[in-house]
Amino acid sequence: MLLFGAVVSVQGLLASVIYSLIGLAVFVAGFYVIKLILPFDVNKEIEADQNTALGIVIGSFILGLAIIVASAISG
């Protein structure tokens, strides 16, 4: 199949979709695990109390998890 001048196989497209769904599932599971581990309500701390430090920690966790998922997908 020709798409924007590049050859795209159906298998490659299907693999990308599957890896994306697995990566999103890992993200959601990781976020729920960190919410369970912390002794306070993460949403309340970030939204209501404007806890910037916790926002940075959660953002760093998400970026670290993204790097791990991306390296696992790329091999």
VMD Tcl script that draws the C-alpha trace (Angstrom):
set ca {
  {0.00 0.00 0.00}
  {1.40 3.41 -0.95}
  {0.85 6.18 1.58}
  {2.53 9.60 1.22}
  {5.32 8.14 -0.88}
  {6.23 5.44 1.65}
  {5.43 1.78 1.53}
  {3.31 0.77 4.50}
  {2.59 -2.88 5.15}
  {-0.56 -4.02 6.86}
  {1.51 -6.14 9.26}
  {3.62 -3.14 10.28}
  {0.53 -1.02 10.80}
  {-1.14 -3.73 12.88}
  {2.02 -4.20 14.96}
  {2.18 -0.45 15.63}
  {-1.43 -0.38 16.79}
  {-0.92 -3.39 19.06}
  {2.27 -1.95 20.58}
  {0.53 1.39 21.12}
  {-2.34 -0.28 22.96}
  {0.07 -2.30 25.11}
  {2.05 0.86 25.87}
  {-1.09 2.73 26.91}
  {-2.13 -0.18 29.13}
  {1.29 -0.11 30.81}
  {0.94 3.66 31.34}
  {-2.49 3.32 32.94}
  {-1.37 0.42 35.13}
  {1.76 2.30 36.20}
  {-0.19 5.42 37.10}
  {-2.69 3.44 39.18}
  {0.15 1.63 40.95}
  {1.81 4.92 41.91}
  {-1.56 6.26 43.10}
  {-1.95 3.16 45.29}
  {1.59 3.41 46.69}
  {1.39 7.06 47.72}
  {-0.30 7.64 51.11}
  {-2.32 10.65 49.90}
  {-4.74 11.56 47.11}
  {-2.62 12.53 44.12}
  {-5.42 14.39 42.31}
  {-6.27 16.49 45.37}
  {-2.62 17.34 46.00}
  {-1.98 18.46 42.42}
  {-5.31 20.15 41.61}
  {-6.59 21.59 44.89}
  {-3.39 22.14 46.85}
  {-1.29 23.15 43.80}
  {1.58 20.88 44.88}
  {4.19 21.67 42.21}
  {6.76 19.23 43.57}
  {4.34 16.32 43.29}
  {3.46 17.39 39.76}
  {7.15 17.27 38.83}
  {7.53 13.83 40.42}
  {4.48 12.44 38.58}
  {5.68 14.01 35.31}
  {9.11 12.46 35.79}
  {7.53 9.09 36.47}
  {5.48 9.34 33.27}
  {8.54 10.34 31.20}
  {10.59 7.49 32.67}
  {7.85 5.00 31.93}
  {7.56 6.38 28.39}
  {11.29 5.84 27.81}
  {11.04 2.26 29.07}
  {8.00 1.47 26.89}
  {9.58 3.09 23.83}
  {12.81 1.13 24.24}
  {10.88 -2.10 24.77}
  {8.89 -1.51 21.58}
  {11.89 -0.57 19.45}
  {13.82 -3.59 20.62}
}
mol new
graphics top color blue
foreach p $ca { graphics top sphere $p radius 0.5 }
foreach p [lrange $ca 0 end-1] q [lrange $ca 1 end] { graphics top cylinder $p $q radius 0.2 }
display resetview
